[in-house]
Amino acid sequence: MAKQALITGGTRGIGKAVASCLAGAGYDLLLTYGSDHATADATAGEIRAAHEGVSVSVLQADIADVRSIDTIDGCLVAYGMMPDAVVLNAGLTCREPFERMKLAEWERVFFANVHFPVFLLQRIAGRIPAGGSVVFTGSLMGIEPHATSLAYGVTKSAVHALTRNLVKFLSPLRIRVNAVAPGFVDTEWQRDKPAEIRRNIEGKVAQGRFCRPDEVAEVYRMLIENTYFEGEVIAVSGGYSYK
């Protein structure tokens, strides 16, 4: 039987790269997305074309809406899916300046980045087989203070703490939990940055460049398939701040 993976936010950016990487390793996929139906369908088609025999399904599930927990759980049940890997990649940010940020915006980012994955895991943990793996997407911004988004940085710090704390609760079920903390990855989001800002960032990275999506995706696969990783937060920064 093929291995199975659930990836939230799996149809674009880092999530798409992870999906392609796991498809290459023979995983059947369920990929959630927020609202972009066309991109979701295109991603599924690309992965199926590149990896013959792999099943790829997409599911709309807004991580800012608590009802999406029911949606994802219901889909797993309907498909009879027991995901060997759960990648909690979807996230939100808020770029309002600190002095103008509203409580509702702060709470929305916390719900999407922290509360939603906690209660999704609570719901679906019983469907993850013994020996399964959970991988969170943290962030370099949860390690290095950043002036762009206070809410994002704080919630990603919380994700790192959540990763370590969940070991106590998931290890009795023989489910491992780890996180990847990507730095600057050359996804659609980063490619839209003005050239001057990109150069400033590259000037702070020892490698002198942004990470390729396939490079960071391999770290997710390592955490999923290497059974000795447990409670780790792996930064993939290219040596940010060492230069």
Salt bridges, closest charged atoms under 4 A:
ASP36 OD2 - ARG12 NH1 3.63
GLU46 OE1 - LYS16 NZ 2.95
ASP65 OD2 - ARG67 NH2 2.83
ASP70 OD1 - ARG123 NH1 2.81
ASP73 OD2 - ARG123 NH1 3.61
GLU96 OE1 - ARG100 NE 3.68
ASP186 OD1 - ARG191 NE 4.00
ASP186 OD1 - ARG198 NH1 3.03
GLU202 OE2 - ARG198 NH2 3.97
ASP214 OD1 - ARG212 NE 2.96
GLU215 OE2 - ARG209 NH2 2.84
GLU215 OE2 - ARG212 NH1 3.23
GLU225 OE2 - LYS3 NZ 3.35
GLU225 OE1 - ARG221 NE 3.25
